[in-house]
Amino acid sequence: MGDPVPVQGPARRGRRTEILEAAAVLFAQRGFHGVAIDDIGRAIGVSGPALYRHFRGKEAVLAQMLLDISERLRSEGERRVAAAEGPEQALAALIDGHIAFALGRPALITVHDRELGNVPEPERRQIRRLQRRYVEQWVAVLSRLRPEAGEARLRAAVHAALGLLNSTPHSAGGLPGEEMRAMLAAMARAALLAG
């Protein structure tokens, strides 16, 4: 299906975001193949074909959704690390940022886990590249805190901690928000600094 159709102006950017958010919820609930363009249109109060003004098709919606969140995580991680006074603060900022994402956007985690294989290959490579860059931000911070650990070990710790944080679509409902945040932060920090 290809890349999204270029859009201009704030109203179109707002509608585009609305489409991506509605599609994320629908894809998480029903799966990519269980959702039609008409379903996405109906969710935002327009006809399905009206979505073609913003995206070339359902695959383009999925690809843009996962590209957007991967880029946002990467750029937000970069911003947090740059603003930190040292590696301890940088690690805390990365953990807090990812927890905010995981608790605030669980549908995106579910969609990524289940539907990345439905993204066209060129966009899938871009998503993976952005995700690797995000992981490497964490590894760089950890290497300043644990210089004795090898990069392979630190990378494995980062993937394990992100897996823990990304499990929240399955586990976040039972505790109040602040309690869940504190528990996740403590668990992620312990996992990252273990060994």
C-alpha positions as CSV (number, residue, x, y, z in Angstrom):
1,M,0.0,0.0,0.0
2,G,2.9,2.3,0.5
3,D,3.7,5.5,2.4
4,P,1.0,7.8,3.8
5,V,-0.3,10.5,1.6
6,P,1.4,13.8,2.5
7,V,-1.0,16.1,4.5
8,Q,-0.7,19.7,5.4
9,G,-2.3,22.1,7.9
10,P,-3.2,21.6,11.5
11,A,-6.7,20.3,10.9
12,R,-5.4,17.5,8.7
13,R,-2.7,16.6,11.2
14,G,-5.4,16.5,13.9
15,R,-7.5,14.2,11.9
16,R,-4.5,12.0,11.0
17,T,-3.7,11.6,14.7
18,E,-7.3,10.8,15.4
19,I,-7.3,8.1,12.8
20,L,-4.1,6.6,14.2
21,E,-5.4,6.6,17.7
22,A,-8.8,5.0,16.7
23,A,-7.0,2.4,14.6
24,A,-4.7,1.5,17.5
25,V,-7.6,0.7,19.7
26,L,-9.4,-1.2,17.0
27,F,-6.4,-3.2,16.0
28,A,-5.6,-4.0,19.6
29,Q,-9.2,-5.2,20.2
30,R,-9.9,-7.1,17.0
31,G,-6.5,-7.6,15.3
32,F,-5.3,-6.0,12.1
33,H,-7.2,-8.4,9.8
34,G,-10.4,-8.0,11.9
35,V,-10.7,-4.3,11.2
36,A,-11.8,-2.7,7.9
37,I,-11.2,0.9,6.8
38,D,-14.9,1.5,7.3
39,D,-14.5,0.5,10.9
40,I,-11.8,3.1,11.5
41,G,-13.8,5.7,9.7
42,R,-16.9,4.9,11.8
43,A,-14.9,5.2,15.0
44,I,-14.0,8.8,14.2
45,G,-17.3,9.7,12.6
46,V,-16.4,9.7,8.9
47,S,-16.9,7.4,6.0
48,G,-14.1,4.8,5.5
49,P,-13.2,6.2,2.1
50,A,-12.6,9.6,3.7
51,L,-9.5,8.0,5.3
52,Y,-7.8,7.7,1.9
53,R,-7.3,11.5,2.0
54,H,-4.8,10.8,4.8
55,F,-3.5,7.3,4.2
56,R,-3.2,5.0,1.2
57,G,-4.7,2.1,3.0
58,K,-4.9,0.1,6.2
59,E,-1.3,-1.1,6.0
60,A,-0.2,2.5,5.7
61,V,-2.2,3.3,8.9
62,L,-0.5,0.5,10.7
63,A,2.9,1.3,9.5
64,Q,2.6,5.0,10.3
65,M,1.2,4.2,13.8
66,L,4.2,2.1,14.7
67,L,6.7,4.4,13.0
68,D,5.3,7.4,14.9
69,I,5.5,5.7,18.3
70,S,9.0,4.3,17.7
71,E,10.2,7.8,16.7
72,R,8.5,9.4,19.6
73,L,10.1,7.0,22.1
74,R,13.5,7.5,20.5
75,S,13.3,11.3,20.4
76,E,11.8,11.5,23.9
77,G,14.5,9.2,25.3
78,E,17.2,11.3,23.6
79,R,15.6,14.5,25.2
80,R,15.4,12.9,28.6
81,V,19.0,11.7,28.6
82,A,20.3,15.1,27.4
83,A,18.4,16.9,30.1
84,A,19.6,14.6,32.9
85,E,22.4,15.7,35.2
86,G,24.1,12.3,35.3
87,P,23.6,8.7,34.5
88,E,21.4,8.0,37.6
89,Q,19.0,10.7,36.6
90,A,19.1,9.7,33.0
91,L,18.2,6.1,33.9
92,A,15.3,7.3,36.1
93,A,14.1,9.6,33.3
94,L,14.2,6.8,30.7
95,I,12.3,4.5,33.1
96,D,9.7,7.1,33.9
97,G,9.2,8.0,30.3
98,H,8.7,4.4,29.2
99,I,6.3,3.7,32.1
100,A,4.2,6.8,31.1
101,F,4.1,5.4,27.6
102,A,3.2,1.8,28.7
103,L,0.5,2.9,31.1
104,G,-0.9,5.6,28.8
105,R,-0.8,3.8,25.4
106,P,-1.4,0.0,26.1
107,A,-3.1,-0.4,22.7
108,L,0.1,0.5,20.9
109,I,2.0,-2.1,22.8
110,T,-0.6,-4.8,21.9
111,V,-0.6,-3.7,18.3
112,H,3.2,-3.8,18.0
113,D,3.4,-7.2,19.7
114,R,0.8,-8.8,17.4
115,E,0.9,-6.8,14.2
116,L,4.4,-5.8,13.3
117,G,4.5,-8.7,10.8
118,N,1.7,-7.0,8.8
119,V,3.8,-3.8,8.3
120,P,5.3,-3.7,4.8
121,E,9.0,-4.6,4.9
122,P,10.6,-1.1,4.2
123,E,8.6,0.4,7.1
124,R,9.2,-2.6,9.3
125,R,13.0,-2.1,8.8
126,Q,12.6,1.6,9.8
127,I,10.6,0.7,12.9
128,R,13.3,-1.9,13.9
129,R,16.1,0.7,13.3
130,L,14.3,3.3,15.5
131,Q,13.8,0.7,18.2
132,R,17.4,-0.3,18.1
133,R,18.4,3.3,18.5
134,Y,16.1,3.6,21.5
135,V,17.6,0.5,23.2
136,E,21.1,1.8,22.6
137,Q,20.2,5.0,24.5
138,W,19.4,2.8,27.5
139,V,22.6,0.7,27.0
140,A,24.8,3.9,26.8
141,V,23.3,5.2,30.1
142,L,23.7,1.8,31.8
143,S,27.3,1.4,30.6
144,R,28.1,4.6,32.6
145,L,26.5,3.1,35.7
146,R,27.9,-0.4,35.2
147,P,31.2,0.0,33.2
148,E,32.3,-3.5,34.3
149,A,29.3,-5.1,32.4
150,G,29.7,-5.9,28.7
151,E,27.4,-4.3,26.2
152,A,25.7,-7.6,25.3
153,R,24.8,-8.1,29.0
154,L,23.5,-4.6,29.3
155,R,21.5,-4.9,26.1
156,A,19.9,-8.1,27.3
157,A,19.0,-6.3,30.6
158,V,17.4,-3.5,28.7
159,H,15.3,-5.9,26.5
160,A,14.2,-7.7,29.7
161,A,13.3,-4.5,31.5
162,L,11.4,-3.2,28.5
163,G,9.6,-6.5,28.2
164,L,8.6,-6.1,31.9
165,L,7.3,-2.6,31.3
166,N,5.5,-3.6,28.1
167,S,3.6,-6.3,29.9
168,T,1.3,-3.6,31.4
169,P,-1.5,-4.1,29.0
170,H,-2.0,-7.5,30.7
171,S,-1.3,-6.4,34.3
172,A,-2.0,-2.7,34.9
173,G,-5.7,-2.9,35.8
174,G,-5.4,-4.2,39.4
175,L,-3.5,-1.4,41.1
176,P,-4.0,2.4,41.4
177,G,-1.9,4.3,38.8
178,E,0.7,5.8,41.2
179,E,1.2,2.5,43.0
180,M,1.7,0.7,39.6
181,R,4.1,3.4,38.4
182,A,6.2,3.0,41.6
183,M,6.2,-0.8,41.4
184,L,7.2,-0.8,37.7
185,A,10.0,1.8,38.3
186,A,11.5,-0.2,41.2
187,M,11.2,-3.5,39.2
188,A,12.8,-2.0,36.1
189,R,15.6,-0.4,38.0
190,A,16.3,-3.6,39.8
191,A,16.3,-5.6,36.5
192,L,18.6,-3.1,34.8
193,L,21.1,-3.0,37.6
194,A,21.1,-6.7,38.6
195,G,24.1,-8.9,38.3
